[in-house]
Amino acid sequence: MPPPRAPRKPDSAVAENSAPAEFVEDMQALLAHLELERGLSRHTLDAYESDLAQCARHLHEVGVKNWRTAKAEQVSSWLVALTKADYSVASLARKLTSVRLLARYLVRENLRRDDFAALLPGPKLRRKLPGTLTAAEVARLLEAPTATTPHGLRDRAMLELMYSSGLRVSELCALKLQSLDLEQLVVRVFGKGAKERIVPFGQPAAAAVQIYLSGGRAAHVKARTGSELFLSQQGKAISRKMFWVLIKQHAQRAGITKPVKPHLLRHSFATHLLAHGADLRSIQEMLGHADLATTQIYTAVEGRRLIDEHAKHNPRGKAGRERGAGRRE
C-alpha cells in the first residue's frame, strides 16, 4: 500500500471541508496511489479529495463508521441529496467517479470484499459540443497582443503556440526551454498521467517564440528564475489562472464577443485540422487523448458547422426555405 499523503494544515477553511477522522486514512491511501501510480495532477487529486470528504460527511451523519462499512444505498442517498441541491449532471458524475475509485481501491487492497459503488447508477451525462473560434477570430486573437512590449511578445508566443499545437493550458504553462525544438518544429510535453508526447507546430508559432526569446523573456527573468519558458512578472512559470485572464483581455481587444477561455484555442485547433482533412487518429495523438471517442466529438462540431453553412447558403436550405415561405404568404 502506498504511503498516505501528508495531511492538510488544519486551518478554518480546511476544517470546515474535511472528512471525519475515521474516513481519512483510506482516502489518503487512495490519493497517494493515484498520485504515484497514475501521475494525476494536484488539481485532479484535490477535486477527488473534496468529493470524498463531502460524501464521508454525509455517511458519518447517517451513522456509517468508515468507508469499509458503507453501503450502496447510503451513498445513493447522498447523490439524491446533491441532485435536490441542484448540482449539475457533470458534477454528480465526477463525484460518483471519486467514490467508485475508492470502492475499487478498497477491494483491490483486500480492505473490503465487495465493491459498494459498483451498481450505483450514474447520472445521464449529456455531452455538450465544444465551442470554437472561426479562422478569422483566431487571426484577430493572435494579433491582439502588443508586439512591442515584453508582455506582448510573451502573450503572442503563447497564443500562437497553443493554437498551432493544441496543447492544454497546463501543458503550455509548464513548458521548459528544452521542451521546444525550433528547428524541427516539435514540442515535447507531459500530459495527463505524466504521459510524454511529441507534438508538431507551425513556423508562425516558432517565429513568435523566437522573437519572445530574443526580446521578451529576459525582461521577466529574476535571480531565481529556472528554465521555465513562459515567465510571469515575478520570474516564475506563468500560471493557468493568469493565462486565463490574459486570453480574455486579448479576446476583448480583438473584438470577439463569444466567451473565450484557454481551452477554446485547443478546441479550435482540433476542429480546424479536421475541417482541412486531418486524420482523426493523428488529431488524437496530438491532443493526447487516451480514447479516440474523446476526439470524435470534433466530428460532431464539424458536422454542425456544415449544416449551418448549408442552411445559410443553399437555396433549398433552411434559410432558403424560410425566404420562399415568406414570398408565398
C-alpha positions, 0 to 999 in steps of 0.5 A: 500500500502506498504511503498516505499523503501528508495531511492538510494544515488544519486551518478554518477553511480546511476544517470546515471541508474535511472528512471525519477522522475515521474516513481519512486514512483510506482516502489518503491511501487512495490519493497517494496511489493515484498520485504515484501510480497514475501521475494525476495532477494536484488539481485532479487529486484535490477535486477527488479529495473534496468529493470524498470528504463531502460524501464521508460527511454525509455517511458519518451523519447517517451513522456509517463508521468508515468507508469499509462499512458503507453501503450502496444505498447510503451513498445513493442517498447522498447523490439524491441529496446533491441532485435536490441541491441542484448540482449539475449532471457533470458534477454528480458524475465526477463525484460518483467517479471519486467514490467508485475509485475508492470502492475499487481501491478498497477491494483491490487492497483486500480492505473490503470484499465487495465493491459498494459503488459498483451498481450505483447508477450514474447520472445521464451525462449529456455531452455538450459540443465544444465551442470554437473560434472561426479562422478569422477570430483566431487571426484577430486573437493572435494579433491582439497582443502588443508586439512591442512590449515584453508582455506582448511578445510573451502573450503572442508566443503563447497564443500562437503556440497553443493554437498551432499545437493544441496543447492544454493550458497546463501543458503550455504553462509548464513548458521548459526551454528544452521542451521546444525544438525550433528547428524541427518544429516539435514540442515535447510535453507531459500530459495527463498521467505524466504521459510524454508526447511529441507534438508538431507546430507551425513556423508562425508559432516558432517565429513568435517564440523566437522573437519572445526569446530574443526580446521578451523573456529576459525582461521577466527573468529574476535571480531565481528564475529556472528554465521555465519558458513562459515567465510571469512578472515575478520570474516564475512559470506563468500560471493557468489562472493568469493565462486565463485572464490574459486570453480574455483581455486579448479576446476583448481587444480583438473584438470577439464577443463569444466567451473565450477561455484557454481551452477554446484555442485547443478546441479550435485547433482540433476542429480546424485540422479536421475541417482541412482533412486531418486524420482523426487518429493523428488529431488524437495523438496530438491532443493526447487523448487516451480514447479516440471517442474523446476526439470524435466529438470534433466530428460532431462540431464539424458536422454542425458547422456544415449544416449551418453553412448549408442552411445559410447558403443553399437555396433549398436550405433552411434559410432558403426555405424560410425566404420562399415561405415568406414570398408565398404568404 
